[in-house]
Amino acid sequence: MKKYITFLFKTCLLLFLFGGTCLVFGQLAGLLFQKGEWIVKTWELFAEPTFMISAIAGIFGFILGYYPKKEVNEVNEVEESSSNKMSEEFELVR
């Protein structure tokens, strides 16, 4: 499940970055060529889809925050990190 959410998050991230780039460069072109209708049309075309996709990417990123992170130890074994492991390490230090 984490792989699917990660894929969707990365896809949404790329799409909203592309949409934001188009939005900025379209409006910049409108400013440089002094075409007000370009600025308005760029906003109408790219603003709503870009903001929607960025919100969806944010939700996927929020969901990914609940999955435990994997750590690689010196023997290249993958371990799940947890707060219990951190507590055990602090006990060893004492």
Rosetta blueprint (number, residue, H / E / L):
1 M L
2 K H
3 K H
4 Y H
5 I H
6 T H
7 F H
8 L H
9 F H
10 K H
11 T H
12 C H
13 L H
14 L H
15 L H
16 F H
17 L H
18 F H
19 G H
20 G H
21 T H
22 C H
23 L H
24 V H
25 F H
26 G H
27 Q H
28 L H
29 A H
30 G H
31 L H
32 L H
33 F L
34 Q L
35 K L
36 G H
37 E H
38 W H
39 I H
40 V H
41 K H
42 T H
43 W H
44 E H
45 L H
46 F H
47 A H
48 E H
49 P H
50 T H
51 F H
52 M H
53 I H
54 S H
55 A H
56 I H
57 A H
58 G H
59 I H
60 F H
61 G H
62 F H
63 I H
64 L H
65 G L
66 Y L
67 Y L
68 P L
69 K L
70 K E
71 E E
72 V E
73 N L
74 E L
75 V L
76 N L
77 E L
78 V E
79 E E
80 E E
81 S L
82 S L
83 S H
84 N H
85 K H
86 M H
87 S H
88 E H
89 E H
90 F H
91 E H
92 L H
93 V H
94 R L
